[in-house]
Amino acid sequence: MFRRIALSSVLALALPLGAAAQQAAVPGPDPQQLIQLTAQKVLDALDSDRDDYRDDPKKVNALVDEVVLPHFDTDYSAQLVLGKHWRTATTGQKKRFVDAFYHSLLNKYGAALASFTGDNLIMLPFRGDLSSGRATVKTEVKTTDGSRVPVNYSMRATPEGWKAWDITIEGISYVKNFRTDFGSEIEQRGLDAVIARLESEAGADHGAG
């Protein structure tokens, strides 16, 4: 349930500058606007031919790559997910992990995005200090039974604009959840084995790092 909602809402989803200059230095829309605009672009595309998106997972993946991925800090998120193992990973391993992790999630749960509609997403009022370079955008996702699930996006300011790096669903952090899972698996099998598994799940044929 956690991962399905995460991909459905994200795929719907700080640099330490001076506090006074932080917001002025960040290009593009603010965090709240970014989440809303990105979700609307996804919804507009889905509404244009929803049956086709349901029948063709590759089309959903391409939509996510084009609209969502530029606003998600995959490198930073992967670094936090790997934790201490990121520091000892080679450059090749890091690149392979980032790519395989993202695509394995997309292949597993991206199809759920085709059923995502404007009625599913509720944007909550933003409260925060953007000058800190960090922000949390709070939303709720309405499920089929009418209940509302809290989904919060952790954002950070980058030279390319605000980017999401974590999603917290019903109090469960995407980064912390996967860091625990991968940490245990890496300790038992090694990083290369974990990357190979993700690449297999992603349907990718990457070279060794």
N, C-alpha and C positions, 0 to 999 in steps of 0.2 A: 504494500500500500504506500509506504514512504517513498520508494523510488519511483513508482508509477506517477504519483502526484507531482514529484519533483520534476520529472522530465516533461510532464504535461503542462506545468505552469511556467517553467523556465523556458522550455523549448516551445511555450504558448503562443527556460529563461535564461596603502597610500604612501604615495611618495611624500616624504617629510618636508613639505615646503613651509614657508612662513605662514602662520595662522591668518594674518591679515590679508595676505595675497592669494591664499589657497584657491578660493572659489573663482576669482578672476582669472587665474592661470589655467583653469580646467576648461578645455573646449567642449562644445556640444551642450546638449540638454542636461538639466540637473537630474539627480538619481530618480526622483519620482516620475518626471517626464519621460526619462529614458525607458523605464519599465513599461509605462503606459503606451508610449509610441511603438516600442518593439512588439508588445502584445497585439496592438491594433494592426500592425503590418502583417503579423502572422495570421490574425483572424481574417483580414481582408483577402489574403491569398487563399486561405482555406475555403472561405465562403464563395470564392470565384468558381471552384470546382471541387466540392467536398468529396463527391463519390470517387473522383479520380485520385485524390490524395489517400482515401481509404484503401483503394485497390493497389496503389503503387507506393510502397514504403520508401523506395529510393527518391521519390519526388518529395516526400516529407523530409528526408534527410537533407536534400539539396536546399529546401526552404530554410531549415534550421541553420545550415552552413552559411547561407547568404544573409539571413536577417538577424539571427540570435548570436551566433558565434563571435562576430566582431565586438560584441558588448559583454562577453564573458571572458574573464582572465584565466584561461585554461592553464597557463604555465604556473601562475601563482597558486592557483587552487591545487594543482598536482603536487607542487612543492610542499604544501601544507599536508596533503593527504599522505605523502611518503614520509614526512617528518624527518627523523634522523637518517633514514635511508637515502634521502635526496642528497645529503652532503657527501656520501660515499659513492653515489652513482656516477658513471661516466657520462660524458656529454651525449653519446649515442643512446645510452639507456634512458636518460631523461627525455630525449626527443621521442623515443619509441613509446615510453610509458604515457606521455601526454597524449600522443596521437591514438594509441590503442585504447586507453581508458575512456576518452571521449567517444570514440566510435563504437566501443562495446556497449556503452550506456545507450547511445542513440539507436543501435540496432535492436537492443532489448526492449526499450520502452518508448522509442520515438513514435511508434504507430499509434499510441494512445493520444497523441497530439491531434490526430485527424478528427477526433470527437470533441475537441475543445471548442467552446463557443463563448461569445461575449458574456453570456449570462453566468458563466462559471467563475469569472474573475471579478473580485471586488477590491478596489483600491481604497486603502484607509488613509486618513489625513497624515501628512508627513510632519514629524516633529524631530528636530535635530539641528546640529550646528555644522553646516557644510564646510566651514573654515577649517575644521579638524582634518579634512581629507578622508574621512570615513562617514558612512551613512548606512542606515537600515531602512529599507522600504518595506512597509508592512502591507500585506494583502490577505485576502481570504479566498479560498477556492470552494465553490459550492459543489457538493457531490451529488450523485444521482438520487440519494435519499433525502436531499434538502439540507443536510447538515453543512456547517461551514468549518473548513479546516484552515487554521492559521499558517500562512506561508510567508516567511520573511526573507528578504534578499539583503545580504551583506555586500556593500559596495565600497570601492575605494577609488580615489582620484588617481589618474595616470596621465601622462602627456598626451595620450590619445583620447582622453575623456573619461567619464565615470565608467567603471566596469564592475560587474558582479563577480564575486569570488566564492561565495558560500550561500547556501539556502538552508533555512531552518524550518522544518515542518513539524508542527505540533511539539515544538521544543527540542526536536532532534536535528542536530547539525549534520548536513551532508558531508562536510569535511571530516568532522570527528568520527562519524559513522564509518566511513570508508578507511580512515586512518587506522582504526581499530582492526577492521577486517584485513586490510592489506598488511599491517604490521605483523599480525600473527602468522599470516601465510608466508610472508617474506622470511621470517625467522625460521620457519620449518622447511621451506623449499628453495629460498633464494630469489633475488629480484628477477633474474632472467627467466625463471620458470613462471613467475607471476605475469611478466610481460608477454611471454609466449601464450599463456592462457587467454589473456585479454585480446591479443591479436587474433587468436582463433575465434573468439566470440565476436570480434568485430568483422570477421571475414576478410581480414587483411593479410597480406603476405609481405611482412617487413623483413628486412635484412637484420642480422645480428648487430648489436651496438658494440 
